[in-house]
Amino acid sequence: MGDFNVPTNPGTNDPYALKANHDVNQHNLHHHGAPGLWRQISNLLITVAICAAIIGIIILFNKIF
């Protein structure tokens, strides 16, 4: 954990604002989790499946008509 007395934003010297920002970031990290390798892999698989479905529909319509 960082020191709350050292501003991470040079324009902000308010320690309460820095603490509030840290608390919000910590809550988001614990609530949503860190985006990691598995999330990226699952997003890639979903994208590939959607593209394959679109290509399959196009091939199917070309054979019908």
Biopython code that builds the backbone (N, CA, C, O; Angstrom):
import numpy as np
from Bio.PDB.StructureBuilder import StructureBuilder

atoms = [
    (1, "MET", "N", (0.835, -1.165, 0.000)),
    (1, "MET", "CA", (0.000, 0.000, 0.000)),
    (1, "MET", "C", (0.885, 1.234, 0.000)),
    (1, "MET", "O", (1.940, 1.274, 0.633)),
    (2, "GLY", "N", (0.427, 2.225, -0.720)),
    (2, "GLY", "CA", (1.186, 3.451, -0.814)),
    (2, "GLY", "C", (0.953, 4.354, 0.381)),
    (2, "GLY", "O", (0.036, 4.157, 1.179)),
    (3, "ASP", "N", (1.794, 5.322, 0.472)),
    (3, "ASP", "CA", (1.670, 6.320, 1.527)),
    (3, "ASP", "C", (0.619, 7.341, 1.109)),
    (3, "ASP", "O", (0.714, 7.911, 0.022)),
    (4, "PHE", "N", (-0.371, 7.580, 1.948)),
    (4, "PHE", "CA", (-1.458, 8.482, 1.585)),
    (4, "PHE", "C", (-1.026, 9.944, 1.640)),
    (4, "PHE", "O", (-1.718, 10.813, 1.110)),
    (5, "ASN", "N", (0.092, 10.219, 2.264)),
    (5, "ASN", "CA", (0.562, 11.596, 2.354)),
    (5, "ASN", "C", (1.306, 12.042, 1.102)),
    (5, "ASN", "O", (1.542, 13.236, 0.913)),
    (6, "VAL", "N", (1.676, 11.093, 0.244)),
    (6, "VAL", "CA", (2.367, 11.427, -0.990)),
    (6, "VAL", "C", (1.328, 11.452, -2.108)),
    (6, "VAL", "O", (0.745, 10.415, -2.424)),
    (7, "PRO", "N", (1.085, 12.617, -2.712)),
    (7, "PRO", "CA", (0.055, 12.693, -3.740)),
    (7, "PRO", "C", (0.485, 11.964, -5.016)),
    (7, "PRO", "O", (1.603, 12.149, -5.497)),
    (8, "THR", "N", (-0.409, 11.138, -5.557)),
    (8, "THR", "CA", (-0.136, 10.477, -6.827)),
    (8, "THR", "C", (-0.491, 11.391, -7.983)),
    (8, "THR", "O", (0.070, 11.261, -9.071)),
    (9, "ASN", "N", (-1.418, 12.316, -7.761)),
    (9, "ASN", "CA", (-1.786, 13.313, -8.747)),
    (9, "ASN", "C", (-1.160, 14.634, -8.307)),
    (9, "ASN", "O", (-1.491, 15.141, -7.235)),
    (10, "PRO", "N", (-0.262, 15.202, -9.115)),
    (10, "PRO", "CA", (0.418, 16.405, -8.650)),
    (10, "PRO", "C", (-0.521, 17.579, -8.406)),
    (10, "PRO", "O", (-0.152, 18.491, -7.666)),
    (11, "GLY", "N", (-1.716, 17.601, -8.989)),
    (11, "GLY", "CA", (-2.652, 18.691, -8.792)),
    (11, "GLY", "C", (-3.488, 18.547, -7.541)),
    (11, "GLY", "O", (-4.225, 19.468, -7.191)),
    (12, "THR", "N", (-3.395, 17.402, -6.847)),
    (12, "THR", "CA", (-4.218, 17.152, -5.668)),
    (12, "THR", "C", (-3.332, 17.028, -4.440)),
    (12, "THR", "O", (-2.451, 16.170, -4.384)),
    (13, "ASN", "N", (-3.568, 17.881, -3.467)),
    (13, "ASN", "CA", (-2.832, 17.798, -2.208)),
    (13, "ASN", "C", (-3.746, 17.426, -1.054)),
    (13, "ASN", "O", (-3.323, 17.441, 0.102)),
    (14, "ASP", "N", (-4.983, 17.097, -1.352)),
    (14, "ASP", "CA", (-5.959, 16.782, -0.311)),
    (14, "ASP", "C", (-5.808, 15.311, 0.076)),
    (14, "ASP", "O", (-6.087, 14.442, -0.751)),
    (15, "PRO", "N", (-5.380, 15.000, 1.292)),
    (15, "PRO", "CA", (-5.199, 13.601, 1.671)),
    (15, "PRO", "C", (-6.523, 12.842, 1.728)),
    (15, "PRO", "O", (-6.546, 11.629, 1.525)),
    (16, "TYR", "N", (-7.625, 13.542, 2.004)),
    (16, "TYR", "CA", (-8.922, 12.856, 2.049)),
    (16, "TYR", "C", (-9.366, 12.438, 0.657)),
    (16, "TYR", "O", (-9.971, 11.378, 0.493)),
    (17, "ALA", "N", (-9.072, 13.258, -0.349)),
    (17, "ALA", "CA", (-9.407, 12.901, -1.724)),
    (17, "ALA", "C", (-8.567, 11.720, -2.186)),
    (17, "ALA", "O", (-9.063, 10.832, -2.879)),
    (18, "LEU", "N", (-7.308, 11.710, -1.804)),
    (18, "LEU", "CA", (-6.448, 10.584, -2.167)),
    (18, "LEU", "C", (-6.912, 9.296, -1.499)),
    (18, "LEU", "O", (-6.912, 8.234, -2.122)),
    (19, "LYS", "N", (-7.307, 9.388, -0.233)),
    (19, "LYS", "CA", (-7.808, 8.212, 0.488)),
    (19, "LYS", "C", (-9.106, 7.721, -0.132)),
    (19, "LYS", "O", (-9.310, 6.515, -0.269)),
    (20, "ALA", "N", (-9.996, 8.653, -0.511)),
    (20, "ALA", "CA", (-11.256, 8.268, -1.131)),
    (20, "ALA", "C", (-10.999, 7.595, -2.474)),
    (20, "ALA", "O", (-11.648, 6.601, -2.802)),
    (21, "ASN", "N", (-10.067, 8.121, -3.247)),
    (21, "ASN", "CA", (-9.732, 7.518, -4.537)),
    (21, "ASN", "C", (-9.159, 6.116, -4.336)),
    (21, "ASN", "O", (-9.492, 5.190, -5.076)),
    (22, "HIS", "N", (-8.301, 5.968, -3.336)),
    (22, "HIS", "CA", (-7.732, 4.651, -3.040)),
    (22, "HIS", "C", (-8.825, 3.669, -2.634)),
    (22, "HIS", "O", (-8.817, 2.517, -3.068)),
    (23, "ASP", "N", (-9.765, 4.116, -1.804)),
    (23, "ASP", "CA", (-10.850, 3.243, -1.361)),
    (23, "ASP", "C", (-11.727, 2.806, -2.526)),
    (23, "ASP", "O", (-12.149, 1.651, -2.586)),
    (24, "VAL", "N", (-12.003, 3.714, -3.448)),
    (24, "VAL", "CA", (-12.816, 3.362, -4.618)),
    (24, "VAL", "C", (-12.078, 2.347, -5.486)),
    (24, "VAL", "O", (-12.671, 1.370, -5.943)),
    (25, "ASN", "N", (-10.796, 2.575, -5.711)),
    (25, "ASN", "CA", (-10.012, 1.632, -6.513)),
    (25, "ASN", "C", (-9.929, 0.266, -5.842)),
    (25, "ASN", "O", (-10.011, -0.764, -6.512)),
    (26, "GLN", "N", (-9.768, 0.255, -4.527)),
    (26, "GLN", "CA", (-9.702, -1.007, -3.797)),
    (26, "GLN", "C", (-11.046, -1.742, -3.863)),
    (26, "GLN", "O", (-11.076, -2.962, -4.022)),
    (27, "HIS", "N", (-12.149, -1.011, -3.742)),
    (27, "HIS", "CA", (-13.470, -1.628, -3.825)),
    (27, "HIS", "C", (-13.692, -2.236, -5.206)),
    (27, "HIS", "O", (-14.196, -3.354, -5.319)),
    (28, "ASN", "N", (-13.318, -1.507, -6.254)),
    (28, "ASN", "CA", (-13.489, -2.031, -7.609)),
    (28, "ASN", "C", (-12.636, -3.268, -7.833)),
    (28, "ASN", "O", (-13.071, -4.211, -8.494)),
    (29, "LEU", "N", (-11.427, -3.275, -7.289)),
    (29, "LEU", "CA", (-10.555, -4.432, -7.445)),
    (29, "LEU", "C", (-11.151, -5.656, -6.751)),
    (29, "LEU", "O", (-11.130, -6.755, -7.304)),
    (30, "HIS", "N", (-11.678, -5.470, -5.548)),
    (30, "HIS", "CA", (-12.246, -6.597, -4.810)),
    (30, "HIS", "C", (-13.607, -7.012, -5.367)),
    (30, "HIS", "O", (-13.973, -8.185, -5.296)),
    (31, "HIS", "N", (-14.354, -6.065, -5.916)),
    (31, "HIS", "CA", (-15.684, -6.378, -6.422)),
    (31, "HIS", "C", (-15.619, -7.024, -7.812)),
    (31, "HIS", "O", (-16.301, -8.016, -8.070)),
    (32, "HIS", "N", (-14.811, -6.468, -8.690)),
    (32, "HIS", "CA", (-14.762, -6.954, -10.075)),
    (32, "HIS", "C", (-13.583, -7.878, -10.329)),
    (32, "HIS", "O", (-13.636, -8.685, -11.257)),
    (33, "GLY", "N", (-12.554, -7.790, -9.562)),
    (33, "GLY", "CA", (-11.365, -8.597, -9.779)),
    (33, "GLY", "C", (-10.452, -7.949, -10.805)),
    (33, "GLY", "O", (-10.848, -7.049, -11.546)),
    (34, "ALA", "N", (-9.253, -8.421, -10.822)),
    (34, "ALA", "CA", (-8.286, -7.883, -11.771)),
    (34, "ALA", "C", (-8.498, -8.545, -13.126)),
    (34, "ALA", "O", (-8.669, -9.761, -13.205)),
    (35, "PRO", "N", (-8.487, -7.753, -14.186)),
    (35, "PRO", "CA", (-8.599, -8.380, -15.508)),
    (35, "PRO", "C", (-7.324, -9.155, -15.783)),
    (35, "PRO", "O", (-6.229, -8.594, -15.819)),
    (36, "GLY", "N", (-7.483, -10.434, -15.974)),
    (36, "GLY", "CA", (-6.309, -11.279, -16.129)),
    (36, "GLY", "C", (-6.349, -12.083, -17.408)),
    (36, "GLY", "O", (-7.102, -11.797, -18.339)),
    (37, "LEU", "N", (-5.516, -13.089, -17.415)),
    (37, "LEU", "CA", (-5.350, -13.924, -18.601)),
    (37, "LEU", "C", (-6.637, -14.660, -18.953)),
    (37, "LEU", "O", (-6.993, -14.740, -20.129)),
    (38, "TRP", "N", (-7.341, -15.198, -17.960)),
    (38, "TRP", "CA", (-8.550, -15.968, -18.256)),
    (38, "TRP", "C", (-9.647, -15.083, -18.835)),
    (38, "TRP", "O", (-10.399, -15.526, -19.703)),
    (39, "ARG", "N", (-9.750, -13.851, -18.372)),
    (39, "ARG", "CA", (-10.750, -12.941, -18.928)),
    (39, "ARG", "C", (-10.413, -12.614, -20.381)),
    (39, "ARG", "O", (-11.307, -12.545, -21.224)),
    (40, "GLN", "N", (-9.148, -12.415, -20.674)),
    (40, "GLN", "CA", (-8.737, -12.125, -22.042)),
    (40, "GLN", "C", (-8.973, -13.321, -22.946)),
    (40, "GLN", "O", (-9.410, -13.164, -24.086)),
    (41, "ILE", "N", (-8.683, -14.524, -22.440)),
    (41, "ILE", "CA", (-8.901, -15.735, -23.239)),
    (41, "ILE", "C", (-10.387, -15.939, -23.493)),
    (41, "ILE", "O", (-10.777, -16.290, -24.607)),
    (42, "SER", "N", (-11.224, -15.726, -22.480)),
    (42, "SER", "CA", (-12.660, -15.915, -22.677)),
    (42, "SER", "C", (-13.220, -14.876, -23.646)),
    (42, "SER", "O", (-14.083, -15.200, -24.462)),
    (43, "ASN", "N", (-12.741, -13.634, -23.570)),
    (43, "ASN", "CA", (-13.182, -12.621, -24.530)),
    (43, "ASN", "C", (-12.757, -12.986, -25.944)),
    (43, "ASN", "O", (-13.515, -12.770, -26.890)),
    (44, "LEU", "N", (-11.567, -13.532, -26.100)),
    (44, "LEU", "CA", (-11.099, -13.957, -27.416)),
    (44, "LEU", "C", (-11.948, -15.094, -27.952)),
    (44, "LEU", "O", (-12.306, -15.092, -29.129)),
    (45, "LEU", "N", (-12.277, -16.069, -27.107)),
    (45, "LEU", "CA", (-13.102, -17.195, -27.549)),
    (45, "LEU", "C", (-14.506, -16.740, -27.940)),
    (45, "LEU", "O", (-15.069, -17.245, -28.912)),
    (46, "ILE", "N", (-15.066, -15.808, -27.210)),
    (46, "ILE", "CA", (-16.389, -15.284, -27.549)),
    (46, "ILE", "C", (-16.337, -14.568, -28.892)),
    (46, "ILE", "O", (-17.236, -14.733, -29.717)),
    (47, "THR", "N", (-15.302, -13.782, -29.118)),
    (47, "THR", "CA", (-15.159, -13.065, -30.382)),
    (47, "THR", "C", (-15.003, -14.030, -31.547)),
    (47, "THR", "O", (-15.613, -13.833, -32.598)),
    (48, "VAL", "N", (-14.202, -15.062, -31.379)),
    (48, "VAL", "CA", (-14.009, -16.056, -32.433)),
    (48, "VAL", "C", (-15.308, -16.800, -32.710)),
    (48, "VAL", "O", (-15.616, -17.083, -33.867)),
    (49, "ALA", "N", (-16.074, -17.122, -31.675)),
    (49, "ALA", "CA", (-17.342, -17.826, -31.864)),
    (49, "ALA", "C", (-18.343, -16.955, -32.620)),
    (49, "ALA", "O", (-19.064, -17.460, -33.481)),
    (50, "ILE", "N", (-18.403, -15.674, -32.320)),
    (50, "ILE", "CA", (-19.316, -14.772, -33.026)),
    (50, "ILE", "C", (-18.909, -14.650, -34.496)),
    (50, "ILE", "O", (-19.762, -14.682, -35.382)),
    (51, "CYS", "N", (-17.614, -14.512, -34.750)),
    (51, "CYS", "CA", (-17.139, -14.436, -36.140)),
    (51, "CYS", "C", (-17.434, -15.722, -36.893)),
    (51, "CYS", "O", (-17.844, -15.675, -38.053)),
    (52, "ALA", "N", (-17.235, -16.865, -36.259)),
    (52, "ALA", "CA", (-17.521, -18.151, -36.903)),
    (52, "ALA", "C", (-19.015, -18.294, -37.191)),
    (52, "ALA", "O", (-19.393, -18.828, -38.234)),
    (53, "ALA", "N", (-19.861, -17.826, -36.289)),
    (53, "ALA", "CA", (-21.301, -17.894, -36.525)),
    (53, "ALA", "C", (-21.702, -17.007, -37.703)),
    (53, "ALA", "O", (-22.532, -17.407, -38.519)),
    (54, "ILE", "N", (-21.133, -15.828, -37.799)),
    (54, "ILE", "CA", (-21.455, -14.933, -38.910)),
    (54, "ILE", "C", (-20.989, -15.533, -40.231)),
    (54, "ILE", "O", (-21.717, -15.496, -41.223)),
    (55, "ILE", "N", (-19.779, -16.085, -40.245)),
    (55, "ILE", "CA", (-19.271, -16.717, -41.466)),
    (55, "ILE", "C", (-20.120, -17.938, -41.829)),
    (55, "ILE", "O", (-20.397, -18.176, -43.004)),
    (56, "GLY", "N", (-20.529, -18.706, -40.826)),
    (56, "GLY", "CA", (-21.381, -19.872, -41.092)),
    (56, "GLY", "C", (-22.727, -19.467, -41.673)),
    (56, "GLY", "O", (-23.233, -20.136, -42.573)),
    (57, "ILE", "N", (-23.308, -18.397, -41.181)),
    (57, "ILE", "CA", (-24.590, -17.921, -41.720)),
    (57, "ILE", "C", (-24.421, -17.449, -43.159)),
    (57, "ILE", "O", (-25.272, -17.715, -44.007)),
    (58, "ILE", "N", (-23.328, -16.754, -43.433)),
    (58, "ILE", "CA", (-23.079, -16.286, -44.804)),
    (58, "ILE", "C", (-22.909, -17.468, -45.751)),
    (58, "ILE", "O", (-23.462, -17.458, -46.851)),
    (59, "ILE", "N", (-22.156, -18.484, -45.344)),
    (59, "ILE", "CA", (-21.971, -19.675, -46.191)),
    (59, "ILE", "C", (-23.296, -20.396, -46.379)),
    (59, "ILE", "O", (-23.586, -20.867, -47.479)),
    (60, "LEU", "N", (-24.103, -20.493, -45.336)),
    (60, "LEU", "CA", (-25.394, -21.158, -45.430)),
    (60, "LEU", "C", (-26.317, -20.433, -46.399)),
    (60, "LEU", "O", (-26.979, -21.079, -47.211)),
    (61, "PHE", "N", (-26.376, -19.114, -46.334)),
    (61, "PHE", "CA", (-27.225, -18.353, -47.250)),
    (61, "PHE", "C", (-26.725, -18.437, -48.681)),
    (61, "PHE", "O", (-27.533, -18.426, -49.609)),
    (62, "ASN", "N", (-25.417, -18.521, -48.887)),
    (62, "ASN", "CA", (-24.885, -18.653, -50.240)),
    (62, "ASN", "C", (-25.246, -19.998, -50.850)),
    (62, "ASN", "O", (-25.437, -20.083, -52.063)),
    (63, "LYS", "N", (-25.347, -21.056, -50.046)),
    (63, "LYS", "CA", (-25.723, -22.369, -50.564)),
    (63, "LYS", "C", (-27.221, -22.438, -50.853)),
    (63, "LYS", "O", (-27.641, -23.133, -51.779)),
    (64, "ILE", "N", (-28.035, -21.720, -50.064)),
    (64, "ILE", "CA", (-29.484, -21.752, -50.252)),
    (64, "ILE", "C", (-29.873, -20.952, -51.484)),
    (64, "ILE", "O", (-30.685, -21.409, -52.288)),
    (65, "PHE", "N", (-29.305, -19.768, -51.639)),
    (65, "PHE", "CA", (-29.696, -18.904, -52.749)),
    (65, "PHE", "C", (-28.709, -19.042, -53.824)),
    (65, "PHE", "O", (-28.838, -18.400, -54.866)),
]
sb = StructureBuilder()
sb.init_structure("model")
sb.init_model(0)
sb.init_chain("A")
sb.init_seg("    ")
for serial, (resi, resn, name, xyz) in enumerate(atoms, 1):
    if name == "N":
        sb.init_residue(resn, " ", resi, " ")
    sb.init_atom(name, np.array(xyz, "f"), 0.0, 1.0, " ", f" {name:<3s}", serial, name[0])
structure = sb.get_structure()
